[in-house]
Amino acid sequence: MNTSSISRTEPAVKFEYLNWVATDPLPRDQGQSHRLHEPDHRINTIDPMSGDDIADVAGHPSLEDGSLTVYFETEASRQAYLDMPVDHPNLHLPYPAADEDDRGG
């Protein structure tokens, strides 16, 4: 015999209304998040040299660069990545780059 009963009280929010608007935002939702789409740490399990996905990263070489960890299939692949020349625009500027330089759109 089933002794549970279904609650017959009115729901607090009725989504069936056409122009329903949330009126009670949570305190965290009252302002725009400054960390939107900005994770604390990212992990890349796709070897950038071969393009292959690494299913189990245990035992594979990795490289940690700030808030990014990149895993490689082999140590040779990791070394090839490290030996790759850097062609970054900041290296070709006629003046030292500053943090404020990257404020475009």
SVG drawing of the C-alpha trace seen along z (x, -y; Angstrom):
<svg xmlns="http://www.w3.org/2000/svg" viewBox="-4 -52 67 54">
<polyline fill="none" stroke="black" stroke-width="0.4" points="0.0,0.0 1.3,-3.4 1.2,-5.9 2.8,-8.9 0.5,-11.7 0.9,-14.3 1.1,-17.9 -2.0,-19.8 -0.7,-23.3 -0.5,-26.0 3.0,-26.4 4.9,-29.6 5.7,-30.3 3.3,-29.8 5.3,-29.4 2.2,-29.1 1.5,-32.8 2.6,-34.3 4.5,-37.3 6.0,-35.7 8.9,-37.7 11.1,-36.6 10.7,-39.2 12.9,-37.9 16.5,-37.5 19.0,-35.9 21.6,-38.3 24.3,-36.7 22.1,-37.5 21.5,-41.1 24.7,-42.2 26.7,-41.2 29.3,-38.6 32.8,-39.8 34.0,-36.1 31.5,-35.1 33.0,-32.4 36.3,-32.7 37.3,-29.4 40.0,-29.3 41.9,-26.5 41.6,-24.9 42.8,-21.4 43.5,-20.5 43.5,-16.7 44.0,-17.1 47.7,-16.9 48.3,-20.2 51.0,-18.5 49.1,-15.4 45.5,-16.5 44.7,-13.2 42.5,-13.1 44.0,-11.6 41.4,-9.6 43.4,-8.7 45.9,-11.5 47.7,-9.4 51.3,-8.8 51.2,-11.3 53.6,-14.3 52.1,-17.6 52.9,-21.3 51.4,-23.8 51.3,-27.4 49.6,-29.7 46.0,-28.5 46.2,-26.0 47.5,-22.4 48.2,-20.8 48.7,-17.0 50.8,-15.4 50.8,-11.8 54.5,-11.4 57.5,-13.2 58.7,-13.8 55.4,-15.6 55.9,-17.7 59.5,-18.6 58.4,-19.5 55.8,-21.8 58.4,-23.5 60.9,-23.8 58.4,-25.5 59.4,-29.2 57.1,-31.8 55.6,-34.2 53.7,-36.6 52.8,-40.2 54.3,-41.6 57.7,-40.5 57.5,-42.7 56.2,-45.9 58.5,-48.9 57.8,-49.6 57.3,-47.4 53.8,-46.0 51.7,-47.0 48.6,-45.4 46.4,-48.2 47.3,-47.4 44.8,-44.6 41.6,-46.6 40.1,-46.5 36.9,-45.0"/>
</svg>
